[in-house]
Amino acid sequence: MTVKLIDDLGEALHGAYPELAAVQEVAGGKPVYLVGGAVRDLLLGHGRTDIDLVVEGEAAALAARLGGEVVEHERFATAKVRLDGHEVDIATARAESYPHPGALPVVEPTAGIAADLARRDFTINAMAIPLRRDPELIDPHRGREDLEAGLLRVLHARSFEDDPTRALRAARYAARFGFGLEPDTAELLGQTDLSTVSVGRRDTELLRLAGETEAVRGFALLSEWALLELHEDGIELAGRVAGLLSAPPWQDVARRDRAVLVAVLGTWGEAERLAAANPERPSQAVGLARGADPVELVLARALGAQWLDRYQTEWRQVALEIDGEELIAAGIPQGPQIGQGLAEALRRKLDGELSGRAEELQCALETARKSG
């Protein structure tokens, strides 16, 4: 594939990130660069994205000069601050080394931007734009060429060995942009050993993939590359889950990333029991569904539990007009009788057996007195 990139870098930078003009003014003469995905997306014409800056100096000092609360991560020589309502990540120009495969990197400050770009995952993320009046693209690894060609290329042969989560990121970028793997990168990726990284780091990266618009394609790629074992029906189910969460009545019911990830991995749990249920009355449906994790509800619906549509749109919203205070006022002592009376009244209201406050109160009182 061939990708059309923007031509006027300075105009695009100012249009997408006007607030960055203030950064160089307070940098104290230290060079500052927009880096990584922000540069990639700017070249693609995608507008603004997360702001990542690199300074040839102390990140925390630059962040402090911008005002506002600064959150510093000393181990990684980074700082986070808000600028004109936008979160800005600032890093000291640094080099990285890996004590062993899959380890977190050891970070050391470096003199310039070139070494900082050399530590990155793919050439398309290893470009920088200096924050100055007439910026020129800094592209030592020919990332612009790979961006135009629609290719993912690692910077060195040990890339996936040093950090195997880069292979998971490859699926995320390939799915998002429709890119392919450069042949040598494809060969190296096939040798990736994800077992050298912690489960937490792996799952964090998988969750990021699951939150993508093209998440299903990304997981399909991981399966094709033999990097992740998916449930045999996981891809199909994840597609249905994504579709449900994109429109009413399921829109925003559950976190999309969690639901898609659970779907592809096959850790369906309670969702399968809900999907197999066939409640005969609304009260039975509410008894089954109320209290279930939202992800389980979405998965159960995707697995075929059509009755959950009515639970979502109607039954879960049914509430009594009475409360426990009215039962106490009528002489019912505080205790489990109150809950039992209200529960029975709600059950009968759901099933259409009661109508109005008076009938609810009569039912609740009768039940509470019988159970006393």
VENURTA-V260970 format. One record per residue. OMEGA is omega in radians with two decimals (999 if undefined). Layout:
# VENURTA-V260970
OMEGA
OMEGA
This chain:
# VENURTA-V260970
3.07
-3.08
3.10
-3.13
3.14
-3.12
-3.05
-3.04
-3.10
3.13
3.14
-3.13
-3.13
-3.13
-3.10
-3.03
-3.11
-3.10
-3.10
3.08
-3.13
-3.06
-3.11
-3.14
-3.10
-3.04
3.10
3.12
3.13
3.10
3.12
-3.05
2.86
-3.00
2.94
-3.05
3.11
3.10
3.12
-3.08
3.07
3.12
3.13
-3.12
-3.10
-3.14
-3.04
3.08
3.11
-3.10
3.06
3.13
3.00
3.10
3.05
-3.07
-3.07
-3.12
-3.09
-3.14
3.11
3.13
-3.13
-3.13
3.13
3.13
3.14
-3.12
-3.13
3.03
-3.05
3.00
-2.99
-3.09
-3.09
3.10
-3.13
3.08
-3.12
3.14
3.09
-3.13
-3.12
3.09
-3.13
3.10
-3.11
3.03
-3.13
3.13
2.95
3.05
-2.99
3.01
-3.12
2.97
-3.08
-3.11
3.10
-3.12
3.09
-3.13
2.96
-3.05
2.95
-3.00
3.07
3.08
3.14
-2.99
-3.02
-3.07
-3.05
-3.14
3.12
3.13
-3.09
-3.11
-2.97
-2.97
-3.07
-3.10
-3.11
3.09
-3.06
3.10
-3.11
3.05
3.10
3.13
3.09
-2.99
-3.12
-3.04
3.02
-3.11
3.02
-2.95
-3.06
-3.07
3.07
3.13
3.13
3.12
3.13
3.10
3.11
-3.11
-3.12
-3.08
2.96
-3.11
3.06
-3.06
-3.13
-2.98
-3.11
-2.99
-3.11
3.09
3.11
-3.08
-3.10
3.12
3.06
3.09
3.08
3.08
3.11
3.11
-3.14
-3.13
-3.14
3.14
-3.08
-3.02
-3.06
-3.08
3.04
3.12
2.98
-2.98
3.14
3.10
3.11
3.14
3.13
-3.13
3.14
3.14
-3.06
3.10
-3.10
-3.11
-3.14
3.08
-3.12
3.09
-3.14
3.12
3.12
-3.09
3.08
-3.14
3.09
3.12
3.07
3.10
-3.10
3.12
-3.12
3.05
-3.13
-3.08
-3.08
3.09
3.13
3.11
3.07
3.10
3.12
3.09
3.10
-3.12
3.13
3.12
-3.08
3.11
-3.12
2.99
-3.07
3.09
-3.01
-3.13
3.14
-3.12
3.13
3.08
3.12
3.11
3.13
3.11
3.13
-3.06
-3.13
-3.07
3.07
0.04
-3.04
-3.13
3.09
3.10
-3.11
3.06
-3.08
-3.08
3.14
-3.08
3.13
-3.13
3.11
-3.13
-3.06
-3.10
3.09
3.11
-2.94
3.03
-3.06
-3.11
-3.14
3.12
3.10
-3.12
-3.12
-3.08
3.10
-3.06
-3.11
-3.12
3.10
-3.12
3.08
3.13
3.13
3.11
3.13
-2.96
-3.06
-3.13
3.11
3.07
-3.14
3.11
3.12
3.12
3.14
3.13
3.14
3.10
3.12
3.10
3.03
-3.10
-3.08
3.13
3.13
3.06
-3.14
3.04
-3.08
-3.04
-3.03
-2.85
-3.08
-3.11
-3.13
3.13
3.10
3.02
-3.12
3.05
-3.07
-3.14
-3.14
3.08
3.10
3.13
3.14
3.05
3.11
-3.13
3.08
-3.11
-3.07
3.14
-3.13
-3.14
-3.13
3.13
3.12
-3.13
3.13
3.11
3.13
3.13
-3.09
3.08
3.10
-3.09
3.05
-3.08
-3.14
3.08
3.05
-3.06
-3.06
3.13
3.10
-3.10
3.12
3.14
-3.11
-3.14
3.14
-3.13
-3.12
-3.11
3.12
-3.07
-3.09
999
